[in-house]
Amino acid sequence: MCRNIRQLHNFEPAATSEEVRAAALQYVRKVSGSTRPSQANQEAFDEAVEAVAHATQHLLDHLKTSAPPRNREVEAAKARERARLRYGTA
């Protein structure tokens, strides 16, 4: 489940709120062991996602680095090449 959580820090342009929320959703899914909570747990699930997203955004806003920002397209190309080598895909 958590394979979809991607590093969000030090990219240009910065991570969007949608990316932060998607990472929070994946985290809550992993921790809860459920991709879709029951109706009885939906409110707690949604509150957890919002809390994790808020904490994640706060963290990203306050992290400092001396490294230059990475380019999303370059990093995506590197990931595709790693996958091609690992899985033999075209």
N, C-alpha and C positions, 0 to 999 in steps of 0.2 A: 504493500500500500504506500509506503513512504518513498518509494523510488521517485515519485513526482515532485518531491520537495527539492527545489533548486536553490543554490546559493543566490542570495539577493543583494549582498553587500558589494559595493565598489564596482558598479556597472554604470555606464553612461549610455543612455539616460537611466536615471535611478529607477528602482523597482516601483511599479504602479501599485495602487491600492488593491487592484484585482489580483495581482501576483502575490501580494502579502496575504490576502484573504484566502487564496487557493492553497498557499503553504499552510496556513492556519487550519483550514479544513482537512487537509491531508494528515496533519499532526493529530487533530482531535479524532479523526477516524481511526488512526493507528492506536492511540491510547485507549479509546473506547472499545476497540475491536469490532466496530460496526460501521459499514459504509452508509447505511440508512437507518437512523434510530427509529424506534417505535414511536407512536404518537405520544405515549406517556413520557418519553424521554426527549422529544423534539425540542422543547423549550430549553432544557439544560444543555443539550447539544449545541443549539444556536448561541446560547450565552457563552459557552466555552469557546466557540469559534471566534466570536467577537472579542473576547478577552485576550485570546492568544494573538489575534490579528493586531489588537491595540498594543500589546507588549512587543510584538515583532516590529511594528512600525516605530515604536519608541526606541528600541534597540538600534534599528537601522539609522534613525535620525541622529543618534548620539555616538555611533562608532566613528573612530578617526583612523586614518591610514596615510602612510606616506607613499604608498604604491599608486601608480597612475591607474585611472579607471580602465576597466576592461571593456572591450567592444562586444556586444551581444552576438553579432553576426559571426565574428571570428571564433568566439567560444562555441557557438552552435556548430560551426563547421568542424572544429576539433572533435566535438562529441560525435558527430556523424562519422568522422573518420575512425574514431575509436570503435564505434559500433560496427562499421564495415569490416574492420580488421578482426574484431571479436566474433562476429556472427557470420561473416562472409556475405554480407548483403551488398547489393549494387549501389 
